[in-house]
Amino acid sequence: MAIILVVLGAIHYTFTNYYGVCVDQDMIHNILNTNVHEVTELFTPGLIWNIIIFALPAVVLLLLVRITPVSGWRWWVGVLMTPVLSFLLLIVILYGLPSNIKDVIFSVKGQINCTLFPANSIVGSIRNIRDWQERRAIERTPRAPIDAAATIRSEDSQLPLLVVLVIGETARAKNYSLNGYERETNPLLRSEDIINYPHASSCGTYTLLSVPCIFSPKANPESYKRNNLFSQENALQFWQRLGISVQWVANNSIIPALMKDIPNQKVSSKLYQTSACIRNACYDEVFVEDLTKRLSQSLPKRHSLLVYHLLGNHFAYESRVPKNFKYFTPICKPDKFSSCSPQEILNSYDNAIRYNDYVLAQLIATLRSHDNKTQSILLYTSDHGESLGERGIWFHGLPYSIAPKEQTHVPLMFWMSKSFRSKKPQRYQCLKEKSSTLQVSHEFIFHTLVTIFSIATKRYSKPHDLLASC
């Protein structure tokens, strides 16, 4: 057991010290639910070597030391002195930690255990077991409906309505040139007639919370909890119940509880015969082929929602981009991450943002080419942002209350076809003029789509509707 704790402690220290990762209940939940491919990408040769350096001496020492039981006064000395010496050692260790780790430990009351191993892992594991038990009990009862009396208002339009909701992955708004970033990462979207919201915040800092939260009437960190996914009807189920055709296509992990009763499909090279797929993985431009195929077929007669969950900017950044999109150089190769310079890492991340720009522009072009057949809207946001070394913190997943803005400030934009705009011609320009100053969040998505789909529901919140300002 001691050897296991030492190895786990070395892994914990390496991730905490090098990446500023907070190992709390949510992080343990992420670890237990992530896929093997994502885990293996994190364990680069350099990282493994660091873990060996930290763990090997302690493991060897444990194997060499012979522990003999004591009794009498020696036993009492051990009982009394062990906690005293442990406390003093803890003070010395905390004093020597980097300033960014001290910030994480002491920033918020109640978060002091997020970097203290093994207490944090034990407590986090116990809390996850408790949540799992609660979830088992919740799943035995029917989900509470969002609004059982909701209806869709009738409309005069002869064309069907298609909403394409694109959910990015780990894309932070700070690196979008549309939001003032000094590098040109959005050359194609800049030429599109889109409405961009530069002041948007996410519901969470990790996918397993943020993505389900987007599909809630109260998509904010204060109101939405993980078990809401199991106790309450989500927006996908709500819209489908009202007769809207809902489809989910993911180049990312499928969240089973969110997909309950929802038609869904995982992207794979077996389904798409295209250069966008290599071996068992596909780049995000595969969604352009998927949308083209769907539009060439007969669309539902009325409303439909198509959700694309991108692979986006998730680490390893360089692996998300085809070779012809290596615009910013030099780049950071995935297996050399621990030895890459901050500039190389930034270059790789920005290449992924620029590739995302290409994918979104192609999706818009595809929708535009079918404007005579369907009214269409493309709405884009990211599940959360990403830290790229600011204050010594990397990646994402910190508790929302102490997470830096880089992890919560996300892109949010949408495009409307001319056929949809024609219903209220003046509104589009009004929305563009107001979008630059409006403070928005993931909570706006549900209520905006309620208006777009002409749904009458008591759960509608006008202050959280992007269209209500005009």
Secondary structure, DSSP 4 states (H G I P E B T S, - for coil): -HHHHHHHHHHHHHHHHHH----SHHHHHHHHHS-HHHHHHH--HHHHHHHHHHHHHHHHHHHHPPP----THHHHHHHHHHHHHHHHHHHHHHHHS-HHHHHHHHSSTT-TTTT-TTHHHHHHHHHHHHHHHHHHHHHTSPPBPS-TT-EE-----SS-EEEEEEEESS--GGG-GGGT-SS---TTGGGS--EE-SSEE-S-SSHHHHHHHHTSTT-STTT--TTHHHHB--HHHHHHHTT-EEEEEESS---TTTTTTS-EEE--TTT--STTEETTEE-TTHHHHHHHHHHHSPPPSSEEEEEEE--TTPSSGGGGS-GGG--SSS---GGGGGG--HHHHHHHHHHHHHHHHHHHHHHHHHHHTTTTT-EEEEEEEES---EESGGG-EES---TTT--HHHHEE-EEEEE-HHHHTTSHHHHHHHHHHHTT--EETHHHHHHHHHHTTEE-TT--GGG-TTTT-
